[in-house]
């Protein structure tokens, strides 16, 4: 029993919850800043949705990528799946059933949110999020293999989640700072590309059309750096006007992400699959994204 519980814990990859928790929290805080609306019950339900959605994602992806993961000799903490299928700790049928249960719970949670918020936007956005993952991993689209999977991940994490949390608290999308996506989407695209870098050798053997496979690891690394740096420059230039905050204070938000991308630039030439340097590069790329969102949340709450 303990071994089975440990296997499910491994499959759940709970550290990846940060990819969902922070965008959802940002959407909630933006709604409170703009509309003054706040409900702790809705807040809890939104993050329950985030938990169920994250579990659906990791369980389903493990099933969809089982063959590729078995061929992957360069997995990391952030990529290559949970390894429970590769190690024989769980079976694909059980994981797929669990994925469907988590998807159903996620959708049910958005129904409860919509009932409380007086809008069905959270349900619509939640279903879009579920559909994006299906299009990413499974037939007939399976875009993580055909190409465009990074864009689906970007839209799901960088756009759908903040909008869902905003609508849940505010009751609609009126007043949402849409131009903020000019920063959020490049950062999330950089993360999506970065998390595929360690898997590039096995992805290539599986004919998976990620950007790193199609254009090479070195160009992908450079593109990641350009996306992050460009997004941070846009924040520094336009966030004060967009969010109505002091320019000097607003620029503090880019301090940690800026240091992260600077450090990543220093090591990117040696960041090859299977090396600790790539692990560090990937960590720094993810840090730039998550630190920006966390910094923006802090600024909106206490700036």
N, C-alpha and C positions, 0 to 999 in steps of 0.2 A: 504493500500500500504506500509506504513512504517513497519507494522508488518511483511509483506511478505519479505521485504528487509532485516529486521533483522534476519528472519529465514534463508534466503540464506547466509547471512554473518556468522551465527552460523554454518550452514552446511559446509561452506568453510574452517573452521578451519585453518585460515591463519597463526597462529603461527607455524604450522607444515611445512610451507614453508621452514623453516631453514634446515630441513632434506634434502631438494633438493638443496637449494641455495648454501650452502657451498661446497658440493661435486662438483657441476657444476663449481663454482668459482675456486676450487682447480685444476680441469682439465684444465681450461683456463689459469691459472697462470703457471702451469707446462708446457703447450705448449709454452707460451711466454718465459719461462726460457730456454727451450731446443732448440726451433727453432727460437726464436726471432720474430715469427709471432703474430700479434695482429690486430684485426678489432673490432671497437666499434659496428658496425652494427651486426656482428656475435655475439658479446657478448650479446647485447640486445635480439637477436633472441633466443639464448641459454636459457636465463632466462625467456623469454616468454614460451618456451617449458616447462621449469621447473614449471611455474605457471599453465599452462594447465594440465600438468601431475599430479601435486599435487591435483588439483581440481577433475580430473578424479578419482584419488585414493580415496579421502575422500567421494565423492558422491557414487561411486560404492560400497565401503566397507559398507557404511551405509545401502544400499539396501541388500547386501549379508548377513549382520549380524543383520538384523532387529529383528528376533525372539530372538536371543541370547542377544542383547542389551536390549530388553524389560524385560528379566529375570535378567539383571545385576543390582544388588543393590550396587555395589562398583565401579562405574565409577570414572575416574579422568580427569584432564585437558588433559592428554596424552593418555588416553585409554577409551574404552567403547563407541566409536562413538560420533557423534555430538549431539545426543539425539533429533534431530528434528522430526524423525519418532516416537520415543517413546512418545514425548510430543504432537504429532499430529499437528505440525506446518507446515509440508510439507508432501506430499504423495510419496510413493515409485516410482510410474510411472514417476512423474516429476523429481525426483532425477536421475533415470536411464537414462531418455532422456538427462538430463544435463551431465551425465557422458559420454555418447556417443558423445555429442557435444564437450566436452573437449578433448576426445581422438582424434577426428577428427582434432581439431585445433592443438593438439600437433604434430600429424603426418604431417599436412600441414606445420607447422613451421620447421620441420626437412627437408622437401623438399626444402624450401627456404634456409635453412642453407647449404644444400648440393650443391645447385646451386651456392651459393656465394663461398663456400670453394673448389669447384671442386672435391668433393668426395661424394659418397652416403653412407659412413659409418654412419653419423648421422641419416639418415633415417633408416638404418638397426638396429642401436642400439636403436633408439626411438621405433621402432616396437617391439623389444625384451622387452623393458621396459613395454610397454602396455600389451604384452602377459604375462609377469610375474605376473602382477596384476590380469589378468583374471584367470590364473592358480591358483593364491593364493585364490581367493574368489568365483569363479563360477565353475559350472559343465563344463566338466566331471571330471576335476582333483580336484578342490576345496581343495588344499593342506593345507590351514589353518585349515581345519577340519580333513583331513586324516593324516596329519603329514608332516613336512617339510616346513611349511609356513615361519618359521623364516629364513630358508636358502634362500628362494626366495626374501624376503625383504632385506636380506644381499647382495645378488647379484645385485639387482636393485639399491639400494642406494649406496652401497660401491664400485661397479665395473662399472656397465653400465653408470651411470651418469658422473663420472670422464672421462671415455673413450670417451663418446659422446662429452663432452666439449673440450677435448684435440683434437680430430679429427676435430672438427669444426674450431678450430683456426689454427692447424698445417697442416690440409689437409690430414693427415694420422696418423698412430700410431707409426711411426718410432721415436725411442728415448724415448718412454714412459717408466718410471721406474717401470716395472712390479713387482719388488720385494716389492714395497710399499704396495701392497695388503696384504702382511704378517702382516701389522699393521692395515690397513683400514678394512679388512674383519672381524677380531676378534672384533674390536670396534663396527662395525655395527651389528654383531651377538649378542653381549652383549646388545645393544640397543633393538634389535628385541625381545629378550627373556624378557628383563626388562619391555617393554611396555605391555606384556601379563600377567605379574604378578597380577595386580589388578583385572583382569577379570577371574582369575583361577576358582573361585567358579561357575560362570555361564558357563564358558567354559566346565567345567567338567560335568555339567548337560546337556549340549548340545553335549556331546561326542566329543568335539573338542580336537584333539591330539596335543596340544602344549607341549613344553618341561616341563613347570610347571605342567601341568595336568598329563602327563605320568610319570614323575619322582619325582614330589613333589616340593613345593615352596622353601623349605630350600635348597635342592641340586641345584635348578635353581639359587638361589641367590648366592651361592658359585661359581657356574660356571661363572656367570656374572663377579664376582670379579677376578677370574683367567684369564678370557679372556682379561679384561681391563689391568690388571697388566702385563700379558705376552706381550701384544701388546706394551705397553709403554717401557718395557725392550728391546724389539726388536728395537724400534726406537732409544733408547739411544745407543745401540750397533752398529747399522748398518746405520742409517740415514746419518751420516756425510760422510761415504764412498759412499753411494748410491746417494746422492744428491749433493755431492761435496761442503759441507758446513763445517764450523768450528765446531769441536766436542763440545766445551764448549757452543757455541751459540745454537747449535742444541738441547742440553739438556734442554734449557729453555722452549722448546715447551711442555715438559712433566710436567712442574711445576703445572699448574692449573689442568690438568687431573689427575696428581698424588695426589694432595690434595683432589680432588673429590673422587677418588677411596678409598683413605685412610679414608675419612669421611664416605663413604658408608660402609666400612668394620666395622667401629665402631658401626654402628646401624643395620647391616643387620639381626641380630638374632631376632630383634623385628619388622621387616618389614613384617607385615601380611596384607592381603587384607582388605580394609575398615579403615585402620589406617593412621594417618598423618605420621607416621614413614615410611610406604611404599611409600607415596607420596614423602617424602624427599629422600629415597633410589632411587626411579625412577628418580627424578630430577638429582641427582648426577651421575647416570649412563649415562643419556643423556648428561649431561654437560661434562663428560669425553670425550665422542665421539666428540661433536661439538667443544669443546675448543681445542682439538687436531688438528682438521682440520683447525680451524681459526688460531691457532698458527703456523701451518705449512705454511699456506698462507702468514701470516705476515713475517715469516722467509724468504720465497722465494722472497718476494717483497723487503724487506728492510734488510735482514740479511747479 
